[in-house]
Amino acid sequence: MDLDLVNRLAEVLRLDEGDGPVLELNKAGIEEGKKRLDLCLVGKVIGPRPANKEGIENAMKGIWKLNHRFQVEELSSKNVFRFIFGSREDRQRVYGGRPWTIDKQLICFVKPMGLGEISKMNFDFTSFWISINNVPLACMTELFAREWAERIGKLEDIKLVNGTMKVRVRMNITEPLKRGLRVAVDELGNEVSLLFQYEHLPDFCFDCGIIGHKALDCPLRDFVGDNPRPDRGRYGSWMCAPSSPPRDRVRY
């Protein structure tokens, strides 16, 4: 059953005594199931194009280069898959290397918690390395990197190398990408525009700035007659970092 449908039904439908007694779960079975979950990730492909497990396995096998074989299982929900790894280290390598894409569509990964109820998993967040450009030299410090990163999402890491500032941020992909920040540099109100570029950025809309579709498929398109809305084209390919480093670090 589709994940969205399950969520909607769970909000309004409650089983009661007419459906039978409450069953107790076998404790040994629960513990065994939790051990298997420690080797799993659940991923959702964000985008209009359907994905399949064979395509994902073939594409990621060459990209991840893991120490052990992994399997992909297609779950009942559209574009939601379970990834089963051969070791915890392999699982962490993939989870810590986010974001990952298939056919330029983002794969949002979630670590199963508790019993792994898919209907309670939130696929709205992932992490990106973001270059903050046009930073004044006096502001090239961890203090400012932290302050600015927290305007984007939850800060995970900072890199200040050779006059460049990068932050790794866990962010909500259902919200428009942030193009940058305006900062006042003196008491006269003079401003500097800080521009953001995202590493390994998947398909996103140049009109609304949301990941998961392109401008032609934007559900928020709003035309007045034959004239497009005035805020079209606020985003663009310039937001993609020109070169992204290989993702070979294991992050915890």
WOHU-V731509 format. One line per field, one symbol per residue. phi: phi as a letter, one per 20 degrees, with the letter a starting at -180 (. if undefined). A space follows every 50 residues. Layout:
# WOHU-V731509
phi=???
This chain:
# WOHU-V731509
phi=.fgffgfffffddcfcgfeoffeeefffffffffffffddcdcdeerfef dcffffgfffgfeflefcfcccdeefefmdcddddebfffffffffeged cclmdfdedcefdlemfffdeddecbdceceddmeggfdecfgfgfffff feaefdacccclmdcccdceceeedggefrcdcedbfenfdceeddcdel fegbefeemdfobdgfdffefcddmeefffefmfdafffegfbdffedee dc
